[in-house]
Amino acid sequence: MHKSNQNPNIVLAEIITIGDEILYGQIVDTNSAFIGTELGKIGIKVKQITSVSDDATHIKKSFDDARSRANIILITGGLGPTKDDLTKSTLAQYFGVGLKLDEQSLLDVTEIFRRHGREVTELNRQQAFLPENCEPVRNVLGTAPGMWFEVDNKIMVSMPGVPFEMKRMMTDIVLPRLQQYFRLPKINHKVIMTIGIGESFLAEKIADWEDNLPKNIKLAYLPNLGSVRLRLTGLDTGIGDLEAQMQAEVDKLSNIIPEYIFAYGEVSLPQAIGNLLKKHYLTISTAESCTGGNIAHKLTTIPGSSAYYKGGIISYDNAVKVEQLGVSETTLETFGAVSEETVSEMAQNVRLLLKTDIGIATSGIAGPTGGTTEKPVGTIWIAYADAHQTVTKKLNFNRTRELNIEYTTMMALNLVRQSLPEAFRIG
C-alpha cells in the first residue's frame, strides 16, 4: 500500500449500505452512525450516506455517484453466502475483473466452522473468492472477508453488514489504514451536554459566543429528548495549541449557561446524576406512578449504580400509594393522584421508607386517555425530597404516551441536579 500525496485538507467519505431489509425498515441502520462517528474522530468528513436495494444496476450507480464526490467509499452489507447477497459479484463486474480464491480467507472460514464442529459448506467456501483487484480485509468474527480497493487515488472498502463484524474490521484494520493512506488534519472534538432549554432558545442565548468562535472551530447542535448536545469541532491550523484553544471556548460557554450544563463529554443524564451522587456519597430512591419504573431503569443501566440507588416503589394504583408509600388518603381524596400534594408525599415517604438521602417521585397522566378538562393528558407532577427540602414541578407535555414517559424521566432526573447545591451540579 502506497502513501497518498494528497494535501492535508478535509478528506471526504461516503457510506453506502446495501440491502432491501434496510429500505423495508426490517432492520435499523446502526452501521452508518458508527462509521460516521469513527471517521469524524480521525478527521474524515462524511459527505453522504446512501441506502440502496439488492439490485446490481442500482449498486453500481451508487458507486459512480459516490466516487464523483468523495475520496473514500465505505460499503456495508450484501456479503453473505446467499443469492440475494450481490455486493461482491457487483464489485467484480464494476471493476471488470474476475474472482480468485484467497487462501487466508478460506482458512479463516474453515477455522470458524471447525470451532463449531461443522464442515465448511460450498456456499461458505465461495465467500473466500474475492475480486482480483482487491486486498482482502480479514474478518476474524465471521465468514465474509472485507475488500479494500485503491482506484484513482480513492479508496473503496466493502465490509459485512453484521454490526459486530463490521465494527471489529473498522477498528482493527480500516481506520488505521485510512490514517496511513491520507494525510489527515488533526481534529479535536469537545462535547457539552445541556438540558432544560430548547435548541432555538439555547442558540439565542449563546449567539454572540458562537459568532465569535475562531474560524477553525465549528459548533453543531444535536438535540434529543429535552437535552441538547453541543459539539465543538476544531481543526488544527498549526498555529497554537488546539486543545487549549478549544478548552478556552468551553470555559467561556460555561460562564454563559452554567445552569443548563450537566456534563462535559459524551455523558448521559442518568450517568451524570450517578456521578454526582457517587462523588458526594448520596443515595437515592424512587416512587413512580406514571413513569412505571422508567427512572429506576435509567439509573440502574449505569454500572456501579448500586453504590447510590437503593430501590423504588412503582405505585401505579392509589392503593399502593396508600398502603406501601404511606400517602394520606385525605390527600388523594382532596387533591387527586396527579397533584403537587400527592407527589410531595410520595418523594418524602419513599426516602424515609428506603432510608436514602434523596427521594424522587412522579405522578401524571401519560395518555392517550385518562385526561380531564382540569388535568388534560400530559399533566404531570414531579418531586424531589431530601432532609432539608421538598421541591416540586408541574409539567405539561402534549406528546405520545412513550414520549411523555421519557420526557418526565429526564425532567425528574434533572430536578435532582437542580435541587442539589450549586457546587454539585456538574456530573
Salt bridges, closest charged atoms under 4 A:
GLU14 OE2 - ARG69 NE 2.47
GLU38 OE2 - LYS41 NZ 3.07
ASP65 OD2 - LYS61 NZ 2.91
ASP108 OD1 - ARG138 NH2 2.71
GLU111 OE2 - ARG114 NH2 2.67
GLU111 OE2 - ARG115 NH1 3.83
GLU135 OE1 - ARG177 NH2 2.98
GLU150 OE1 - HIS2 ND1 3.41
ASP152 OD2 - ARG67 NH2 3.24
ASP172 OD2 - ARG168 NE 2.52
GLU243 OE2 - LYS190 NZ 2.82
GLU249 OE2 - LYS252 NZ 3.14
GLU266 OE2 - ARG229 NH2 2.75
GLU406 OE1 - LYS298 NZ 3.42
